[in-house]
């Protein structure tokens, strides 16, 4: 639950809720850096907690990665776009692998912590 809440809070603070394109064509794609920053922030938070001696924080990292991917899919799916809405391509080729890597980083930090 903490991973969900943390990710949702960071998303609301960093990324505009509506990813629809405006009349000039600016919109969701313009926020790619901010969307990636959300994953970076929650991953760093989870790794920090794991390395400070809270091994159960690995669940925070897993929940955060899943919530981040879900938020992307939801917000991109309901956004208005000019032409075809191509968010599934970004979801499969960028978002899912990024979420998996972020989760692996958190899990690896827990293993590293347990060995030292």
C-alpha positions as CSV (number, residue, x, y, z in Angstrom):
1,X,0.0,0.0,0.0
2,X,2.9,2.3,0.7
3,X,4.4,1.8,-2.7
4,X,1.0,2.7,-4.3
5,X,0.6,5.8,-2.2
6,X,4.2,7.0,-2.7
7,X,4.0,6.5,-6.5
8,X,0.6,8.2,-6.8
9,X,1.8,11.2,-4.7
10,X,5.0,11.6,-6.7
11,X,3.1,11.3,-10.0
12,X,0.6,14.0,-8.9
13,X,3.4,16.3,-7.9
14,X,5.6,15.8,-11.0
15,X,3.4,14.9,-13.9
16,X,0.3,16.7,-15.1
17,X,-2.8,14.5,-14.6
18,X,-4.1,15.1,-18.1
19,X,-1.7,13.9,-20.8
20,X,-3.9,14.9,-23.6
21,X,-2.4,16.8,-26.6
22,X,-3.3,20.5,-26.9
23,X,-4.1,22.3,-30.1
24,X,-0.4,22.7,-31.0
25,X,0.3,18.9,-30.6
26,X,2.1,19.3,-27.3
27,X,1.1,16.8,-24.7
28,X,1.9,13.3,-23.4
29,X,5.1,12.8,-25.2
30,X,6.4,16.1,-23.8
31,X,6.1,14.6,-20.3
32,X,8.2,11.5,-20.9
33,X,11.1,12.9,-18.8
34,X,8.8,13.7,-15.9
35,X,7.2,10.2,-16.1
36,X,10.6,8.6,-16.0
37,X,11.6,10.9,-13.1
38,X,8.7,9.5,-11.1
39,X,10.0,5.9,-11.5
40,X,13.5,7.1,-10.6
41,X,12.3,8.9,-7.4
42,X,10.3,5.9,-6.1
43,X,13.1,3.5,-7.0
44,X,15.7,5.6,-5.1
45,X,13.3,5.8,-2.1
46,X,12.9,2.0,-2.1
47,X,16.6,1.3,-2.5
48,X,17.4,3.8,0.3
49,X,15.0,2.1,2.7
50,X,16.4,-1.3,1.8
51,X,20.0,-0.2,2.3
52,X,19.1,1.4,5.6
53,X,18.1,-2.0,7.0
54,X,14.4,-2.4,6.1
55,X,14.4,-5.5,3.9
56,X,10.6,-5.5,3.6
57,X,11.0,-2.3,1.6
58,X,11.5,-4.5,-1.4
59,X,7.7,-4.8,-1.5
60,X,7.6,-1.0,-1.7
61,X,9.8,-1.1,-4.8
62,X,7.7,-3.8,-6.4
63,X,4.4,-2.0,-5.7
64,X,5.9,1.3,-6.9
65,X,7.0,-0.2,-10.2
66,X,3.6,-1.8,-10.8
67,X,1.7,1.3,-9.8
68,X,3.9,3.5,-12.0
69,X,3.3,1.2,-15.1
70,X,-0.4,1.1,-14.3
71,X,-0.6,4.9,-13.9
72,X,1.1,5.3,-17.3
73,X,-1.2,2.9,-19.0
74,X,-4.3,4.5,-17.4
75,X,-3.4,8.1,-18.0
76,X,-2.1,7.5,-21.6
77,X,-5.2,5.4,-22.5
78,X,-7.6,8.1,-21.5
79,X,-5.7,11.0,-23.0
80,X,-6.9,12.7,-26.1
81,X,-4.5,12.6,-29.1
82,X,-4.4,13.9,-32.6
83,X,-4.4,10.8,-34.9
84,X,-3.6,7.4,-33.5
85,X,-3.1,6.8,-29.9
86,X,0.2,4.8,-29.8
87,X,0.7,4.4,-26.1
88,X,0.6,0.6,-26.1
89,X,3.9,0.6,-28.1
90,X,5.6,2.8,-25.5
91,X,4.1,0.7,-22.7
92,X,5.4,-2.6,-24.1
93,X,8.9,-1.4,-25.3
94,X,9.7,1.2,-22.7
95,X,7.5,1.3,-19.6
96,X,7.3,-2.5,-18.8
97,X,11.1,-3.0,-19.2
98,X,11.8,0.2,-17.1
99,X,9.5,-1.0,-14.4
100,X,11.2,-4.5,-14.4
101,X,14.6,-3.0,-14.2
102,X,13.6,-0.7,-11.4
103,X,12.2,-3.6,-9.5
104,X,15.4,-5.7,-10.1
105,X,17.5,-2.8,-8.8
106,X,15.5,-2.8,-5.6
107,X,15.7,-6.6,-5.2
108,X,19.5,-6.6,-6.0
109,X,20.1,-3.9,-3.3
110,X,18.3,-6.1,-0.8
111,X,20.5,-9.1,-1.7
112,X,23.6,-6.9,-1.6
113,X,22.6,-5.6,1.8
114,X,22.0,-9.1,3.2
115,X,25.5,-10.2,2.1
116,X,27.3,-7.4,3.8
